[in-house]
């Protein structure tokens, strides 16, 4: 049984990665419904939380049927991170997570996210400040290092564990790689095989099929797998991996009817959470992924991303559900 602190996650948990503008409550609930064992929020700016920024505060919303769920924060200032951890604790997530891996320029420019990989001492101080500020388990998501000449994940893992981090998720790329090239899980295996390391180590990067999940589980010995981009528009990936790991058998891919059902549920939950206007607008980015590879779908897709009326969208998705587009 893998645990983060006292939070049980099962024998080989599958975690939903924190993804900006993706890992909101409606999407997380769908992933939970389809087999994800642990969910993480979008990353939240520590400075935004302290300023009481509406967008940052909204990201603290969690629902009971998501649990266990972690709220992820980022920042480069110890005091701000400490205070934001206390704010996060007030909404009672199961875990507080620290983002030391986001590679995007707007985050790195603030000395946060992957920028901290260039200053391990600062990373340790930030982690220590968060651990001291909350009674919740604290986890970290990070990368191998800043670039190929400064891969320092083994030292990072030891030092984070030493200050109280209770699980580590490692994206097996450097910051310079962004999301390009191949991930290198051999470094994750080195961390996992380090006799000093006793916290759970989760691998992240390029897992997009049940077959690959099994190979990486066996080859690298991780405690679980974190899935990000492969789950966008395809929450079925969690159930498919679980079934394959348990039986060696592949599950039939979702039918068009099932895809339409899930897209409609996503839309309705988004509207319920964000209001009709924003819910409709922010669900548009998901339709292309929900119906990826479906032949003769162009006309439907165009309507899905332009219709502004909830009733019309519901009727359209029901039409898709009941149509044979083959």
Residue pairs with C-beta under 8 A, 6 or more apart in sequence:
1 8
1 9
1 10
1 11
2 8
2 9
2 10
2 11
2 12
2 13
2 200
2 223
2 224
3 9
3 200
4 38
4 68
4 94
4 95
4 137
4 139
4 166
4 167
4 200
5 95
5 136
5 137
5 166
6 137
7 68
7 94
7 95
7 137
9 15
9 37
9 38
9 68
9 200
9 224
10 37
12 217
12 223
12 224
12 225
12 245
13 37
13 38
13 202
13 223
13 224
13 225
14 35
14 36
14 37
14 38
14 224
14 225
14 226
14 227
14 238
14 241
14 242
15 36
15 37
15 38
15 39
15 40
15 169
15 202
15 224
15 225
15 226
15 227
16 23
16 28
16 31
16 32
16 36
16 38
16 39
16 40
16 226
16 227
16 228
16 231
16 238
17 23
17 40
17 141
17 169
17 204
17 226
17 227
17 228
17 231
18 40
18 41
18 42
18 43
18 70
18 72
18 97
18 99
18 141
19 42
19 228
19 229
19 232
20 42
20 43
20 102
20 104
21 42
21 282
21 285
22 42
22 232
23 39
23 40
23 41
23 42
24 41
24 42
24 59
24 270
24 273
24 282
25 61
25 62
25 63
25 66
25 269
25 273
26 266
26 269
26 270
26 272
26 273
26 283
27 235
27 266
27 286
28 36
28 39
28 41
28 66
28 69
29 63
29 65
29 66
29 269
30 235
30 262
30 265
30 266
30 269
31 39
31 231
31 235
31 238
32 39
32 65
32 66
33 235
34 235
34 236
34 237
34 238
34 239
35 238
35 239
35 241
35 242
36 227
36 231
36 235
36 238
37 68
37 224
37 238
38 68
38 69
38 70
38 95
38 224
39 66
39 68
39 69
39 70
40 69
40 70
40 71
40 72
40 97
40 141
41 59
41 60
41 62
41 69
41 70
41 71
41 72
41 93
42 59
42 72
43 72
43 73
43 74
43 99
43 102
43 107
43 113
44 56
44 59
44 60
44 71
44 72
44 73
44 74
44 84
44 88
45 53
45 56
45 73
45 74
45 75
46 73
46 74
46 75
46 77
46 80
46 81
46 83
46 84
47 75
47 77
47 80
48 55
48 56
49 56
49 57
49 60
49 73
49 83
49 84
49 87
49 88
50 80
50 83
50 84
50 87
59 71
60 71
60 87
60 88
60 91
61 91
61 273
62 69
62 71
62 91
62 92
62 93
67 94
68 94
68 95
69 93
69 94
69 95
70 93
70 94
70 95
70 96
70 97
70 139
71 88
71 91
71 93
71 95
71 96
71 97
72 96
72 97
72 98
72 99
72 141
73 81
73 84
73 85
73 88
73 96
73 97
73 98
73 99
73 130
74 98
74 99
74 100
74 102
74 107
74 112
74 113
75 81
75 84
75 110
75 112
75 126
76 110
76 111
76 112
76 115
76 116
76 122
76 126
78 125
78 126
78 129
79 129
81 98
81 126
81 129
81 130
81 133
82 129
82 130
82 132
82 133
83 133
85 96
85 129
85 130
85 133
85 134
85 138
86 133
86 134
88 96
88 134
88 136
89 96
89 133
89 134
89 135
89 136
93 136
94 136
94 137
95 136
95 137
95 138
95 139
95 167
96 130
96 134
96 136
96 137
96 138
96 139
97 138
97 139
97 140
97 141
98 126
98 127
98 130
98 138
98 139
98 140
98 141
98 165
99 107
99 112
99 113
99 141
100 113
100 114
100 116
100 117
100 123
100 126
100 140
100 141
100 142
100 143
101 113
101 114
101 117
101 141
101 142
101 143
101 171
101 175
102 108
102 112
102 113
102 114
103 113
103 114
103 143
103 175
103 178
103 179
104 113
107 113
107 114
107 115
108 114
108 115
108 175
109 115
114 142
114 143
114 146
114 175
115 175
116 122
116 123
116 126
117 123
117 142
117 143
117 145
117 146
117 150
117 152
117 156
117 175
118 146
118 150
120 152
120 155
120 156
120 159
123 156
123 159
123 160
124 159
124 160
124 163
127 138
127 140
127 160
127 163
127 164
127 165
128 163
128 164
130 138
131 138
131 163
131 164
131 165
137 166
137 167
138 164
138 165
138 166
139 165
139 166
139 167
139 168
139 169
140 160
140 165
140 167
140 168
140 169
141 168
141 169
141 170
141 171
141 204
141 226
142 153
142 156
142 168
142 169
142 170
142 171
143 153
143 170
143 171
143 172
143 173
143 174
143 175
144 151
144 152
144 153
144 170
144 171
144 172
144 173
144 174
144 184
144 187
145 151
145 152
145 153
145 174
145 175
146 174
146 175
146 176
147 174
147 175
147 176
148 174
148 176
150 174
151 174
151 187
153 170
153 187
153 188
153 190
153 191
154 187
154 190
154 191
154 194
157 168
157 170
157 191
157 194
157 197
157 201
158 194
158 196
158 197
160 168
161 168
161 196
161 197
161 198
161 199
165 199
166 199
166 200
167 199
167 200
167 201
167 202
168 191
168 199
168 200
168 201
168 202
169 202
169 203
169 204
169 226
170 187
170 188
170 191
170 201
170 202
170 203
170 204
171 183
171 204
171 205
171 226
172 183
172 184
172 185
172 187
172 188
172 203
172 204
172 205
172 206
173 179
173 181
173 183
173 184
173 205
179 229
182 206
183 205
183 206
185 203
185 205
185 216
185 219
185 220
185 222
186 220
188 201
188 203
188 220
188 222
189 219
189 220
189 221
189 222
191 197
191 201
192 201
192 220
192 221
192 222
192 223
193 221
200 223
200 224
201 222
201 223
202 222
202 223
202 224
202 225
202 226
203 216
203 220
203 222
203 224
203 225
203 226
204 225
204 226
204 227
204 228
206 212
207 213
207 216
207 225
207 227
207 230
207 241
208 229
208 230
208 237
209 230
210 240
210 241
210 243
210 244
210 245
210 250
210 251
211 244
213 225
213 241
213 244
213 245
214 244
214 245
216 222
216 225
217 225
217 245
225 241
227 237
227 238
227 241
230 237
231 237
231 238
232 286
232 289
233 286
233 287
233 288
233 289
233 290
233 291
233 292
234 289
234 290
234 292
235 262
236 251
236 253
236 254
236 258
239 251
240 250
240 251
243 249
243 250
243 251
244 250
244 251
254 262
256 291
256 294
256 320
256 321
256 323
256 324
256 325
257 321
257 322
259 290
259 291
259 294
260 317
260 318
260 320
260 321
261 321
262 290
263 283
263 286
263 287
263 290
263 291
263 317
264 314
264 317
264 318
264 321
266 283
266 286
266 290
267 279
267 280
267 283
267 310
267 313
267 314
267 317
268 314
270 278
270 279
270 280
270 282
270 283
271 279
271 280
271 310
272 279
273 279
274 282
276 310
277 308
280 307
280 308
280 310
280 313
284 304
284 305
287 301
287 304
287 305
288 301
291 297
291 300
291 301
291 320
294 325
295 325
295 326
296 325
297 325
300 316
300 320
303 316
304 313
304 316
304 317
307 313
307 316
